[in-house]
Amino acid sequence: MVHKRGRALQGNGTFLSALRTYKRPYKLDLGKHASHQQLAGRTSISLGNLGADFSCLSDALAYEFFRDAGVPAPRTAYARVFLSIDQKFSERLLGLYVLVENLDAQWTEDVFGVKGVALFKPSTYELFYDLGEDWKAYEPIYDPKTPITESQQRRVIELARLVSRSGEDEFNRRIGEFIDIDEFARFLACEVLLAHYDGILYQGQNFLLFLDPRSNKFGIIPWDQDHSWGEFPFVSTADQRERASIWRPWARHMRFLERLYASEDFKQVYRRELERILATLFVPERLNRRIDELASVVRPAIAEESTNRVAKLEIAVSSEWRTGPRDGHPFDENRPVHQLKRFIGTRAQNVREQLDGKSDGVLLARQMGQ
């Protein structure tokens, strides 16, 4: 049970999908009225309502996958959430939620073991586009989540200038001065394996940049993974997302990614990370076992909430493939259920074929009319 203290609504699609219910996504500020209040050492936590994810596993499974791969990512847990509204009702069951650590200065200090890590939450199709020398032009786009210094502001501006203005030789020679190549390659290898198109590969959002004060280099952190594991109907089809290109994985023009993937030094590190993660972590048998374990945890709470939802959970985690259409609008409650194990098996095989030069992969694009 979670009693909400300070709370704020959050989310975009997940919020809109729950407009007619009380089961909305929330962000809890546990210390708003009593500074000593914490949960697992955290004073703020995001509550995902699982409205877009019939499996209810996508976030927890994805963040765990990133952490196992060596990418800094928030921890998760599940909770049955109750809501009380004065003079209306008391402790009404809203259902199952996924709890996600809030990414803030406290989180960065715990994870990186150092103070002063700058966190940014960009929302832009043109990451590191040159907007001039005034930080005010960058601030609303990069949305700092921690206090940042003037030198940290300048670092964003300098990288934007390099990405936007430099020639090929200068970019390839200097990009490693600004970004941690290993960190970016590791993150992107995971993002590409998961075919997560509700993030940097298409939407230009749902990730955070961090600037490590020890190296003065940027790294990247995943966020909002409820449409990972190949489930994002706004981009191409389920079949095409399973076979998405690993060498040109973005689904719209993104100059930063295009320049990064054109660098041979980056591609070597990226390939190494893909090979490592594919061999050790993105293994169907391993992931299928974890899906079954997590499904056994959430199944009772989902059944308590809705017989319809638990029926969809069983389809989502099944090892038997459903026939018929696989795609539908994400806000349509009657859309086909995305099957996790089906995606993982096909994706693992196709990425292996691309690495071996037996497949070119599929170049993805936005679905027409969506």
Contacts in CASP RR format, 6 or more apart in sequence:
PFRMAT RR
TARGET T0000
AUTHOR 0000-0000-0000
METHOD contacts of the structure
MODEL  1
MVHKRGRALQGNGTFLSALRTYKRPYKLDLGKHASHQQLAGRTSISLGNL
GADFSCLSDALAYEFFRDAGVPAPRTAYARVFLSIDQKFSERLLGLYVLV
ENLDAQWTEDVFGVKGVALFKPSTYELFYDLGEDWKAYEPIYDPKTPITE
SQQRRVIELARLVSRSGEDEFNRRIGEFIDIDEFARFLACEVLLAHYDGI
LYQGQNFLLFLDPRSNKFGIIPWDQDHSWGEFPFVSTADQRERASIWRPW
ARHMRFLERLYASEDFKQVYRRELERILATLFVPERLNRRIDELASVVRP
AIAEESTNRVAKLEIAVSSEWRTGPRDGHPFDENRPVHQLKRFIGTRAQN
VREQLDGKSDGVLLARQMGQ
1 79 0 8 1.000
1 80 0 8 1.000
1 81 0 8 1.000
1 82 0 8 1.000
1 91 0 8 1.000
2 28 0 8 1.000
2 47 0 8 1.000
2 79 0 8 1.000
2 81 0 8 1.000
2 82 0 8 1.000
2 97 0 8 1.000
2 99 0 8 1.000
3 82 0 8 1.000
3 84 0 8 1.000
4 26 0 8 1.000
4 28 0 8 1.000
4 83 0 8 1.000
5 28 0 8 1.000
5 29 0 8 1.000
5 30 0 8 1.000
5 31 0 8 1.000
5 32 0 8 1.000
5 33 0 8 1.000
5 34 0 8 1.000
5 37 0 8 1.000
6 28 0 8 1.000
6 29 0 8 1.000
6 30 0 8 1.000
6 31 0 8 1.000
6 32 0 8 1.000
6 33 0 8 1.000
7 26 0 8 1.000
7 27 0 8 1.000
7 28 0 8 1.000
7 29 0 8 1.000
8 26 0 8 1.000
8 27 0 8 1.000
8 29 0 8 1.000
9 15 0 8 1.000
9 24 0 8 1.000
9 25 0 8 1.000
9 26 0 8 1.000
9 27 0 8 1.000
10 25 0 8 1.000
10 26 0 8 1.000
10 27 0 8 1.000
10 46 0 8 1.000
11 25 0 8 1.000
11 224 0 8 1.000
13 52 0 8 1.000
13 330 0 8 1.000
13 331 0 8 1.000
14 24 0 8 1.000
14 25 0 8 1.000
14 48 0 8 1.000
14 49 0 8 1.000
14 51 0 8 1.000
14 52 0 8 1.000
14 226 0 8 1.000
15 24 0 8 1.000
15 25 0 8 1.000
16 331 0 8 1.000
17 51 0 8 1.000
17 52 0 8 1.000
17 331 0 8 1.000
18 24 0 8 1.000
18 25 0 8 1.000
18 49 0 8 1.000
18 51 0 8 1.000
22 83 0 8 1.000
22 92 0 8 1.000
22 94 0 8 1.000
23 49 0 8 1.000
23 51 0 8 1.000
23 94 0 8 1.000
23 95 0 8 1.000
24 49 0 8 1.000
25 46 0 8 1.000
25 47 0 8 1.000
25 48 0 8 1.000
25 49 0 8 1.000
26 46 0 8 1.000
26 47 0 8 1.000
26 48 0 8 1.000
26 49 0 8 1.000
27 44 0 8 1.000
27 45 0 8 1.000
27 46 0 8 1.000
27 47 0 8 1.000
27 102 0 8 1.000
28 44 0 8 1.000
28 45 0 8 1.000
28 46 0 8 1.000
28 47 0 8 1.000
29 43 0 8 1.000
29 44 0 8 1.000
30 37 0 8 1.000
30 38 0 8 1.000
30 39 0 8 1.000
30 42 0 8 1.000
30 43 0 8 1.000
30 44 0 8 1.000
30 45 0 8 1.000
31 37 0 8 1.000
31 38 0 8 1.000
31 43 0 8 1.000
31 44 0 8 1.000
35 43 0 8 1.000
37 43 0 8 1.000
39 45 0 8 1.000
40 77 0 8 1.000
42 101 0 8 1.000
42 102 0 8 1.000
42 106 0 8 1.000
42 107 0 8 1.000
43 106 0 8 1.000
44 102 0 8 1.000
44 104 0 8 1.000
45 99 0 8 1.000
45 100 0 8 1.000
45 101 0 8 1.000
45 102 0 8 1.000
46 99 0 8 1.000
46 100 0 8 1.000
46 101 0 8 1.000
46 102 0 8 1.000
47 79 0 8 1.000
47 81 0 8 1.000
47 97 0 8 1.000
47 98 0 8 1.000
47 99 0 8 1.000
47 100 0 8 1.000
48 59 0 8 1.000
48 97 0 8 1.000
48 98 0 8 1.000
48 99 0 8 1.000
48 100 0 8 1.000
48 226 0 8 1.000
49 94 0 8 1.000
49 97 0 8 1.000
50 56 0 8 1.000
50 59 0 8 1.000
50 96 0 8 1.000
50 97 0 8 1.000
50 98 0 8 1.000
50 226 0 8 1.000
51 226 0 8 1.000
52 226 0 8 1.000
52 227 0 8 1.000
52 330 0 8 1.000
53 59 0 8 1.000
53 226 0 8 1.000
53 227 0 8 1.000
53 231 0 8 1.000
54 309 0 8 1.000
54 312 0 8 1.000
54 313 0 8 1.000
54 315 0 8 1.000
54 316 0 8 1.000
54 337 0 8 1.000
54 338 0 8 1.000
55 291 0 8 1.000
55 295 0 8 1.000
55 312 0 8 1.000
55 313 0 8 1.000
55 316 0 8 1.000
55 317 0 8 1.000
55 337 0 8 1.000
55 338 0 8 1.000
55 340 0 8 1.000
56 96 0 8 1.000
56 98 0 8 1.000
56 298 0 8 1.000
56 302 0 8 1.000
56 313 0 8 1.000
57 291 0 8 1.000
57 294 0 8 1.000
57 295 0 8 1.000
57 298 0 8 1.000
57 316 0 8 1.000
57 317 0 8 1.000
57 340 0 8 1.000
58 225 0 8 1.000
58 226 0 8 1.000
58 227 0 8 1.000
58 228 0 8 1.000
58 229 0 8 1.000
58 231 0 8 1.000
58 340 0 8 1.000
59 76 0 8 1.000
59 98 0 8 1.000
59 100 0 8 1.000
59 224 0 8 1.000
59 225 0 8 1.000
59 226 0 8 1.000
59 228 0 8 1.000
60 76 0 8 1.000
60 78 0 8 1.000
60 98 0 8 1.000
60 294 0 8 1.000
61 229 0 8 1.000
61 287 0 8 1.000
61 290 0 8 1.000
61 291 0 8 1.000
61 294 0 8 1.000
61 340 0 8 1.000
62 194 0 8 1.000
62 196 0 8 1.000
62 222 0 8 1.000
62 225 0 8 1.000
62 228 0 8 1.000
62 229 0 8 1.000
63 73 0 8 1.000
63 74 0 8 1.000
63 75 0 8 1.000
63 76 0 8 1.000
63 100 0 8 1.000
63 222 0 8 1.000
63 225 0 8 1.000
64 76 0 8 1.000
64 290 0 8 1.000
65 190 0 8 1.000
65 194 0 8 1.000
65 281 0 8 1.000
65 282 0 8 1.000
65 287 0 8 1.000
66 72 0 8 1.000
66 73 0 8 1.000
66 187 0 8 1.000
66 190 0 8 1.000
66 222 0 8 1.000
67 73 0 8 1.000
67 75 0 8 1.000
68 281 0 8 1.000
69 186 0 8 1.000
69 189 0 8 1.000
69 190 0 8 1.000
69 273 0 8 1.000
69 277 0 8 1.000
69 281 0 8 1.000
70 186 0 8 1.000
71 183 0 8 1.000
71 186 0 8 1.000
71 187 0 8 1.000
71 190 0 8 1.000
71 220 0 8 1.000
71 221 0 8 1.000
71 222 0 8 1.000
72 111 0 8 1.000
72 112 0 8 1.000
72 210 0 8 1.000
72 221 0 8 1.000
73 221 0 8 1.000
73 222 0 8 1.000
74 100 0 8 1.000
74 101 0 8 1.000
74 102 0 8 1.000
74 103 0 8 1.000
74 107 0 8 1.000
74 223 0 8 1.000
75 100 0 8 1.000
75 101 0 8 1.000
76 98 0 8 1.000
76 99 0 8 1.000
76 100 0 8 1.000
76 101 0 8 1.000
77 98 0 8 1.000
77 99 0 8 1.000
78 96 0 8 1.000
78 97 0 8 1.000
78 98 0 8 1.000
78 99 0 8 1.000
78 297 0 8 1.000
78 298 0 8 1.000
78 301 0 8 1.000
79 96 0 8 1.000
79 97 0 8 1.000
79 99 0 8 1.000
80 93 0 8 1.000
80 95 0 8 1.000
80 96 0 8 1.000
80 97 0 8 1.000
80 301 0 8 1.000
80 304 0 8 1.000
81 93 0 8 1.000
81 94 0 8 1.000
81 95 0 8 1.000
81 96 0 8 1.000
81 97 0 8 1.000
82 91 0 8 1.000
82 92 0 8 1.000
82 93 0 8 1.000
82 94 0 8 1.000
83 89 0 8 1.000
83 91 0 8 1.000
83 92 0 8 1.000
83 94 0 8 1.000
84 90 0 8 1.000
84 91 0 8 1.000
84 92 0 8 1.000
93 304 0 8 1.000
93 305 0 8 1.000
95 301 0 8 1.000
95 304 0 8 1.000
95 305 0 8 1.000
96 298 0 8 1.000
96 301 0 8 1.000
96 302 0 8 1.000
96 305 0 8 1.000
101 107 0 8 1.000
103 119 0 8 1.000
103 121 0 8 1.000
103 145 0 8 1.000
103 208 0 8 1.000
103 221 0 8 1.000
103 223 0 8 1.000
104 119 0 8 1.000
104 145 0 8 1.000
104 146 0 8 1.000
105 115 0 8 1.000
105 116 0 8 1.000
105 117 0 8 1.000
105 119 0 8 1.000
105 146 0 8 1.000
105 147 0 8 1.000
108 116 0 8 1.000
108 117 0 8 1.000
108 119 0 8 1.000
108 146 0 8 1.000
108 210 0 8 1.000
109 115 0 8 1.000
109 116 0 8 1.000
109 117 0 8 1.000
112 210 0 8 1.000
112 212 0 8 1.000
114 212 0 8 1.000
114 213 0 8 1.000
114 214 0 8 1.000
115 213 0 8 1.000
116 146 0 8 1.000
116 213 0 8 1.000
117 146 0 8 1.000
117 210 0 8 1.000
117 211 0 8 1.000
117 212 0 8 1.000
117 213 0 8 1.000
118 144 0 8 1.000
118 146 0 8 1.000
118 148 0 8 1.000
118 149 0 8 1.000
118 152 0 8 1.000
118 210 0 8 1.000
118 211 0 8 1.000
118 213 0 8 1.000
119 144 0 8 1.000
119 145 0 8 1.000
119 146 0 8 1.000
119 208 0 8 1.000
119 209 0 8 1.000
119 210 0 8 1.000
119 221 0 8 1.000
120 142 0 8 1.000
120 143 0 8 1.000
120 144 0 8 1.000
120 145 0 8 1.000
120 148 0 8 1.000
120 156 0 8 1.000
120 208 0 8 1.000
120 209 0 8 1.000
120 210 0 8 1.000
120 211 0 8 1.000
121 142 0 8 1.000
121 143 0 8 1.000
121 144 0 8 1.000
121 145 0 8 1.000
121 205 0 8 1.000
121 207 0 8 1.000
121 208 0 8 1.000
121 209 0 8 1.000
121 223 0 8 1.000
122 141 0 8 1.000
122 142 0 8 1.000
122 143 0 8 1.000
122 204 0 8 1.000
122 205 0 8 1.000
122 207 0 8 1.000
122 208 0 8 1.000
122 209 0 8 1.000
123 141 0 8 1.000
123 143 0 8 1.000
123 204 0 8 1.000
123 205 0 8 1.000
124 141 0 8 1.000
124 204 0 8 1.000
124 205 0 8 1.000
125 204 0 8 1.000
125 252 0 8 1.000
125 253 0 8 1.000
125 254 0 8 1.000
126 254 0 8 1.000
126 255 0 8 1.000
126 256 0 8 1.000
127 163 0 8 1.000
127 200 0 8 1.000
127 204 0 8 1.000
127 254 0 8 1.000
127 256 0 8 1.000
127 257 0 8 1.000
128 156 0 8 1.000
128 159 0 8 1.000
128 160 0 8 1.000
128 162 0 8 1.000
128 163 0 8 1.000
128 164 0 8 1.000
128 255 0 8 1.000
128 256 0 8 1.000
129 160 0 8 1.000
129 163 0 8 1.000
129 164 0 8 1.000
129 255 0 8 1.000
130 160 0 8 1.000
130 161 0 8 1.000
130 163 0 8 1.000
130 164 0 8 1.000
130 165 0 8 1.000
131 137 0 8 1.000
131 138 0 8 1.000
131 141 0 8 1.000
131 157 0 8 1.000
131 160 0 8 1.000
132 157 0 8 1.000
132 160 0 8 1.000
132 161 0 8 1.000
133 157 0 8 1.000
135 150 0 8 1.000
135 153 0 8 1.000
135 156 0 8 1.000
135 157 0 8 1.000
138 153 0 8 1.000
138 156 0 8 1.000
138 157 0 8 1.000
138 160 0 8 1.000
142 156 0 8 1.000
142 209 0 8 1.000
145 208 0 8 1.000
148 211 0 8 1.000
152 211 0 8 1.000
155 178 0 8 1.000
155 211 0 8 1.000
155 216 0 8 1.000
155 218 0 8 1.000
156 211 0 8 1.000
158 178 0 8 1.000
159 178 0 8 1.000
159 179 0 8 1.000
159 218 0 8 1.000
162 170 0 8 1.000
162 171 0 8 1.000
162 174 0 8 1.000
162 175 0 8 1.000
162 178 0 8 1.000
163 171 0 8 1.000
163 255 0 8 1.000
163 256 0 8 1.000
163 259 0 8 1.000
164 255 0 8 1.000
166 174 0 8 1.000
168 262 0 8 1.000
171 259 0 8 1.000
171 263 0 8 1.000
172 263 0 8 1.000
172 264 0 8 1.000
172 265 0 8 1.000
175 181 0 8 1.000
175 259 0 8 1.000
175 260 0 8 1.000
175 263 0 8 1.000
175 266 0 8 1.000
176 217 0 8 1.000
177 217 0 8 1.000
178 217 0 8 1.000
178 218 0 8 1.000
179 217 0 8 1.000
179 218 0 8 1.000
179 219 0 8 1.000
180 212 0 8 1.000
180 215 0 8 1.000
180 217 0 8 1.000
180 218 0 8 1.000
180 219 0 8 1.000
181 265 0 8 1.000
181 266 0 8 1.000
181 269 0 8 1.000
182 269 0 8 1.000
182 273 0 8 1.000
183 217 0 8 1.000
183 219 0 8 1.000
183 220 0 8 1.000
184 218 0 8 1.000
184 219 0 8 1.000
184 220 0 8 1.000
184 260 0 8 1.000
184 266 0 8 1.000
185 266 0 8 1.000
185 269 0 8 1.000
185 270 0 8 1.000
185 272 0 8 1.000
185 273 0 8 1.000
186 273 0 8 1.000
186 277 0 8 1.000
187 207 0 8 1.000
187 219 0 8 1.000
187 220 0 8 1.000
187 221 0 8 1.000
187 222 0 8 1.000
188 200 0 8 1.000
188 220 0 8 1.000
188 249 0 8 1.000
188 270 0 8 1.000
189 270 0 8 1.000
189 273 0 8 1.000
189 274 0 8 1.000
189 277 0 8 1.000
190 222 0 8 1.000
190 277 0 8 1.000
191 199 0 8 1.000
191 200 0 8 1.000
191 201 0 8 1.000
191 222 0 8 1.000
191 249 0 8 1.000
192 201 0 8 1.000
192 244 0 8 1.000
192 246 0 8 1.000
192 249 0 8 1.000
192 274 0 8 1.000
193 274 0 8 1.000
193 277 0 8 1.000
193 278 0 8 1.000
193 282 0 8 1.000
193 347 0 8 1.000
193 351 0 8 1.000
194 225 0 8 1.000
194 228 0 8 1.000
194 229 0 8 1.000
194 230 0 8 1.000
195 228 0 8 1.000
195 229 0 8 1.000
195 230 0 8 1.000
195 232 0 8 1.000
195 241 0 8 1.000
195 242 0 8 1.000
195 244 0 8 1.000
195 343 0 8 1.000
195 347 0 8 1.000
196 222 0 8 1.000
196 225 0 8 1.000
196 227 0 8 1.000
196 228 0 8 1.000
196 229 0 8 1.000
196 230 0 8 1.000
196 232 0 8 1.000
197 203 0 8 1.000
197 227 0 8 1.000
197 230 0 8 1.000
197 232 0 8 1.000
197 234 0 8 1.000
197 235 0 8 1.000
197 241 0 8 1.000
197 251 0 8 1.000
197 364 0 8 1.000
198 206 0 8 1.000
198 224 0 8 1.000
198 226 0 8 1.000
198 227 0 8 1.000
198 228 0 8 1.000
198 232 0 8 1.000
198 234 0 8 1.000
199 205 0 8 1.000
199 206 0 8 1.000
199 207 0 8 1.000
199 224 0 8 1.000
200 206 0 8 1.000
200 207 0 8 1.000
200 220 0 8 1.000
200 254 0 8 1.000
200 257 0 8 1.000
201 249 0 8 1.000
201 250 0 8 1.000
201 251 0 8 1.000
201 257 0 8 1.000
202 232 0 8 1.000
202 234 0 8 1.000
202 235 0 8 1.000
202 250 0 8 1.000
202 251 0 8 1.000
202 252 0 8 1.000
202 364 0 8 1.000
202 366 0 8 1.000
204 254 0 8 1.000
205 224 0 8 1.000
206 222 0 8 1.000
206 223 0 8 1.000
206 224 0 8 1.000
206 225 0 8 1.000
207 220 0 8 1.000
207 221 0 8 1.000
207 222 0 8 1.000
207 223 0 8 1.000
208 220 0 8 1.000
208 221 0 8 1.000
208 223 0 8 1.000
209 218 0 8 1.000
209 219 0 8 1.000
209 220 0 8 1.000
209 221 0 8 1.000
210 218 0 8 1.000
210 219 0 8 1.000
210 220 0 8 1.000
210 221 0 8 1.000
211 217 0 8 1.000
211 218 0 8 1.000
211 219 0 8 1.000
212 218 0 8 1.000
212 219 0 8 1.000
227 330 0 8 1.000
229 338 0 8 1.000
229 340 0 8 1.000
229 343 0 8 1.000
229 344 0 8 1.000
230 238 0 8 1.000
230 241 0 8 1.000
230 242 0 8 1.000
230 338 0 8 1.000
230 343 0 8 1.000
230 347 0 8 1.000
231 238 0 8 1.000
231 338 0 8 1.000
231 343 0 8 1.000
232 241 0 8 1.000
232 330 0 8 1.000
233 327 0 8 1.000
233 328 0 8 1.000
233 329 0 8 1.000
233 330 0 8 1.000
233 335 0 8 1.000
233 367 0 8 1.000
233 370 0 8 1.000
234 330 0 8 1.000
234 366 0 8 1.000
234 367 0 8 1.000
234 370 0 8 1.000
235 241 0 8 1.000
235 251 0 8 1.000
235 364 0 8 1.000
235 365 0 8 1.000
235 366 0 8 1.000
235 367 0 8 1.000
236 244 0 8 1.000
236 251 0 8 1.000
236 362 0 8 1.000
236 364 0 8 1.000
236 365 0 8 1.000
236 366 0 8 1.000
236 367 0 8 1.000
237 326 0 8 1.000
237 327 0 8 1.000
237 367 0 8 1.000
238 326 0 8 1.000
238 327 0 8 1.000
238 338 0 8 1.000
238 343 0 8 1.000
239 326 0 8 1.000
240 362 0 8 1.000
240 364 0 8 1.000
241 343 0 8 1.000
241 364 0 8 1.000
242 343 0 8 1.000
242 346 0 8 1.000
242 347 0 8 1.000
242 350 0 8 1.000
243 346 0 8 1.000
243 347 0 8 1.000
243 350 0 8 1.000
243 359 0 8 1.000
243 361 0 8 1.000
243 362 0 8 1.000
244 361 0 8 1.000
244 362 0 8 1.000
244 364 0 8 1.000
245 354 0 8 1.000
245 360 0 8 1.000
245 361 0 8 1.000
245 362 0 8 1.000
245 363 0 8 1.000
245 364 0 8 1.000
246 274 0 8 1.000
246 351 0 8 1.000
246 354 0 8 1.000
246 355 0 8 1.000
246 361 0 8 1.000
247 261 0 8 1.000
247 267 0 8 1.000
247 354 0 8 1.000
248 261 0 8 1.000
248 363 0 8 1.000
249 257 0 8 1.000
249 364 0 8 1.000
250 257 0 8 1.000
250 258 0 8 1.000
251 364 0 8 1.000
251 365 0 8 1.000
251 366 0 8 1.000
252 366 0 8 1.000
260 266 0 8 1.000
261 267 0 8 1.000
261 270 0 8 1.000
271 355 0 8 1.000
274 351 0 8 1.000
274 355 0 8 1.000
275 355 0 8 1.000
278 348 0 8 1.000
278 351 0 8 1.000
278 352 0 8 1.000
278 355 0 8 1.000
282 344 0 8 1.000
282 347 0 8 1.000
282 348 0 8 1.000
282 351 0 8 1.000
283 348 0 8 1.000
284 341 0 8 1.000
284 344 0 8 1.000
284 345 0 8 1.000
284 348 0 8 1.000
287 340 0 8 1.000
287 341 0 8 1.000
287 344 0 8 1.000
288 319 0 8 1.000
288 341 0 8 1.000
288 344 0 8 1.000
291 317 0 8 1.000
291 340 0 8 1.000
291 341 0 8 1.000
292 317 0 8 1.000
295 313 0 8 1.000
295 317 0 8 1.000
298 313 0 8 1.000
299 310 0 8 1.000
299 313 0 8 1.000
302 309 0 8 1.000
302 310 0 8 1.000
302 313 0 8 1.000
303 310 0 8 1.000
312 337 0 8 1.000
315 322 0 8 1.000
315 337 0 8 1.000
315 339 0 8 1.000
316 337 0 8 1.000
316 338 0 8 1.000
316 339 0 8 1.000
316 340 0 8 1.000
317 339 0 8 1.000
317 340 0 8 1.000
317 341 0 8 1.000
318 339 0 8 1.000
318 341 0 8 1.000
319 341 0 8 1.000
321 339 0 8 1.000
321 342 0 8 1.000
322 336 0 8 1.000
322 337 0 8 1.000
322 339 0 8 1.000
324 336 0 8 1.000
325 336 0 8 1.000
326 336 0 8 1.000
326 338 0 8 1.000
327 335 0 8 1.000
327 336 0 8 1.000
327 367 0 8 1.000
328 335 0 8 1.000
328 336 0 8 1.000
329 335 0 8 1.000
329 370 0 8 1.000
350 359 0 8 1.000
350 361 0 8 1.000
353 359 0 8 1.000
354 360 0 8 1.000
354 361 0 8 1.000
END
